Amino acid sequence: MKNYLAIIIGLIGFSIGTTAQQVPQFTQYQLNDYIINPALAGSRSYFEAKSTNRYQWEGITDAPRTFTLSVNGPLKAQNMGIGGYVFVDVTGPTKRTGFNLSYSYHFNLSDDIKLSFAANGGITQYSLDGSEIKLEDQTDDVFINTLESRLKPDVGFSFYLYGKNFYFGGSAPSLIQRDLEFDNVIGTSGRIVNHYFLLAGYTYEINSKLKLDPGVLVRFVDPLPLQFEATLRATYLDQFSIGLSYRQEDAVAMLLGFTLNNTLTFGYSYDLIQSDLQNYSTGSHEFMVGIRFNDTGIKRPKVD
C-alpha cells in the first residue's frame, strides 16, 4: 500500500473503528477563541472576522490541512451576541466541511463581571474519496474507488465568565453523538463522539507598554485522558506579541503576532513536535488574519 500513512490518519480522523480527536486543534487558541467557545460572541464592543490556516505535520504526505473563517460580534444596545464560522478540514482522502452559527446572551453579575451562555448549531459533511487511495494490490477490495459523503447535524452549548483582566469558559461544540459509516470502506464503522473544552486566562499589565497573557486550554474526548495546553504571550504597545505554548505529550510552539492600528491582526505559530511523529514531520504551521469592524460602543469588560 503506497499511501499507508494518509489512509491511517484519515480513518482515525473520522473515528472509523476507533475513538480519536475528531475536532481540529489550533495553537493560537488565544486569538482564535470564538472557534473554541461561541459564548464569546458579544463580549467585545466590536465585530471581528478571522481566517485561520493550519498546516499540520509538514513532511508527511496528505497530512491534515484546516481552514476556518469566522465572524462574531454584539447586537447593538442588547446583551446579545451572534456569530458563525465555516471550515474545511482535509486529511488525505478524507474531508470535513461545514458551518456553525451561534447566539449568546450576556448577564451582568456586577459592574465589571459578566456571564454569557450560548447555543450553536450547524451542519457537517464528512467525505471519503476512494479514488485518492492508492493500493499496491489493485485487486484489494477493502476500498471502493468512489466518492462518498455523509451530512450530520451539530448542536452545542457553551458559557463564558469574563471581566476586565480575566476569562473562564467551557464549551461542548457537538452534543449529538452519531454513527458514521462509509460503503467505500468495507466492514468498518465508527462514531462521532463528544468533545469538551475549558478555556481560561488572565492579563497582567506589567506597565503601560507591556502586558502578559497566560492562558490554559483543556480538552476532553471520552475515553481518552485529559489533554491540556498552556500558553504565555507577551504584548508590547498593544501591537507586537510573542509567546510560547506547550501541548501535553504533543508539541512545544512559538507564537508571533502583530496588530496594525488596533484593527488588523496577523498571527503565526510553529509547533515543534515532541511525540514520535517528530521522526516523520518537521512540525506544524498556523497562520491567522483578523480584522475588527463596526464598533458598537457597547461598554463591556475588555479581555484582550
N, C-alpha and C positions, 0 to 999 in steps of 0.2 A: 504494500500500500504506500504510494508516494506521498500522500498528504495526510499522514497519520496525525500529526500534532494539530492541524486545523480541525480535523474531524473531532478529535477528543475534546478540544477546547470548546468547539461549537456545541457539542452534545451536552457537555457539562453546563454551559450557559443556559440551555433550555431545561436542564434537570431531567433529561431522558435517562431513566434508570438510576438517578442519583439525586441528592439534595445539595445545592451549591448556591453561591452568591449569584442571584439572578438579576440584581439591580446594579447598574454600573457605579463604580466608585469614582469620587473626584477628590484630588488632593487639595484643590483650592475651595474647600467647603466653606471657609470664612467669607469668601467673596461670592461664591455660588450658593448662598444659603437658602434661597427660596426653593431651589430644586430639592433640597433636603427636607425643608419644613415650610409648607404652604401657608401656615398661620402667620408667617412674617408679612404677608401682603397687607399693606395698610399701616405698618408700624413706623414708616417714614413718611415725610411730608411730600415726597416726590414719587413719580413713576420711574421705573428703571427697566431697561431691556438689556439682556446679557446673552452672549453667544459663547459657548464653550466647545472646544475641540480637544478630545483626548486621544492620543496615540499610545496605546499600551503595549508593553513588551516589544520594543523595537528590536529587530533582528530575527524575530520569529515569523515565519510565513503565515499570513492570514490571521495575525493576532487581532485582538479587539480594537475597534475604532468607534468612538462615541461622539455624537454631535447633538447639541441641545441649543434651543433658542427659547428664552423665557421673557415674559413681561409681567410686571405686577406693580400695584400702587394703591393709594387710598381713594375712596369716594369722597368728594368734597363735602364738607360740613356734616359728615356722617362718621360714626365709629365703625366703619366697614372697610374691607379691602377686597380687591379682586385680582386675579392673576391667571396665568396659564403658561404652558410650555409644550413644545413639540420636540421629538427626539428621534434619532436614528442610531441604533447600536448594531454594528456589524462585526461578526466573528466568522471568518472564512465563509462557508456555505450557508451560515445561519444569519438571520437579520431580525431585529426587533424594532418596529417603528410605531409611533402613536402620538397621542396628545393627551393633555390633562388640564382641567380647568378647576379653579378653586374660589371659594368665598369664605371670608373671615369676618368675625365680629370682635371688637375690642372693648374691654371693660376697664373702667378706672378703679384701681384698688387704692390709690392715693394720688396726690398731685404729681408724683414722679414715677409711679409704677403702674403698669398696665398688664392685663392678661387677655390674650386673644385665643379664640378657638376657630378652627377651620375645617371645612369638609371639601373634599376634592373627588373628582370622578373623570373618567376618560375611557379611551379605547386603545388597546394594544394589538398590533398584528405581529404574529410570530410566523416567520417564513423559513423554509429549508429548501435549498436548491440542490437537488441531487446531481444535476449536470456539472456542478462545480467540484464534485468529489471524484478524484482520480484514483482508480484502483489498479493495482498491479495485475490482478486477475480479473479481466473484463467479464468473466462468466460468474463472478461473485454476485449473488442476488440479495445481499444484505441491504444494499441501497438501490433505489429505483431512480432512473435518470429523468426526473421530472421536478417541476417547481410546485411546492405545496405551501399553503398558508392557513393560519387559523386566527380569527378575531376573538379577543377576550376582553370583557369589561374590567375596569379598575375602579374601586371606591376606597377612599382613605379618610383618615381623621388625624388632626394634629393640634397641639397647643403651644403657646409661646408666652413666657413671662419675661418682661423686659423693663429696663429703666435707663437712666442716663448713661451708666457705665457697666451694665451687665445684661446678660440674657441667658435664659434657660428654656429649652423646649424639647418636645418629643413628638414623633410622628410615626404613623403606620400607613405608608403610602398606598398599600394594596391589601385590602382586608378580605378579598374574595379568593379563597383557595380554589383552584380549578385544575382539572386534568388537562394534560396536553399530549396528544398523540399525533404521529405523522405516519401515513401509509408508506412514505418514502423510506422509513427506517423500519424494516420488518421485525416484528416480535419485540418492540420496545415501546415503553410508555413512561410518562413522568407526571409530575405535579408541580404547579406553581405554588410556592409557599409564601407565607407572610414574612415581611421584613420590618424590623423596628429600629428606630434611630433616637438617640438622645444627643442633644447639642447644647453646649454651654460655653460661655466666655466672659471675659472681663476686660475693661480698658483701664490701664494705668497711665495717667498723664504725668510723665516724668517732669516736664516743664512745658512752656508754651510752644515749643517746637517739636518735642519728641514724645511719643506715646508707645506703649507696649500692649499688644493684644494677644494674651494667651487664650487658647481655645481647645476644647475636647469634643470629639465625636465618638460615640459608642454605637456599634452595630450589633444586632442580634438576629440570627436566622436559625430557627429551630430545624434540626437538632445540633447545629454547630455551636461551639463555645462563643462567648462574647469576644468581640474584637474592638479594641479602642485605638484612636488616633489622636495624638497630641500635637499642637502647633503653637509656636511662638513667633509672632510677627511684630516687627518694629517699623513705625511710620514716622517720617521726618517731614515737617511742614505740611502735613496732610497731602503730600504729593508722592514721595518716594517711600517704598516699603521693601523690606527684605525679611525673610523668615526661614525657619526650619520646621520640619514636620517628621514625626515618627509614626508609622503604621505598624501595629503589633505583628511580629513574625512575617513581615512583608517587605517594607521599604523605608528608607530614610530619604526625605525630599528637601530640595531647596526651592524657595519661592521668591519671585521678584515681582514688583508692581509699580505702576506709575499712573497718577491721576492728573489730568490736564484741566485747569480752570474749574475744579470741583465738579466736572461734568462727564468727561470721557476717561474711562479707566481701562488700563491694559494689565493683564496678569500672565505670568508664565511660571510653570513649575516643572522640575525634573526629578523623577523618582529613581533612586539608586536601589535596585532590588537586593534584598537580603536573604530571600529564600533560595531554594535550589534552582529556580528559574534563572538566576544570575549566570549559570553555565551556558545559557542559550540566548539571553537577551542583554542588550546594553542599557536598558532602562525604559522609562515611560515619560512622554512629554504631554503637557497640557497647556493650552492657550485659551485665554479668556479676554473678551472685549465687552465693555459695558458702557451704557450711556444713561444719564439721568435727564428727565424732561418733565414738563408740566407740573412744576412745584405748586401745590395747592395752598401752601402757607399754614397748613394744619399744625398746631403746636403739639408735638408728641416727643417723648423722651428720645434723645439721639443715642444710637447704639453703635455707630461706626464713625 
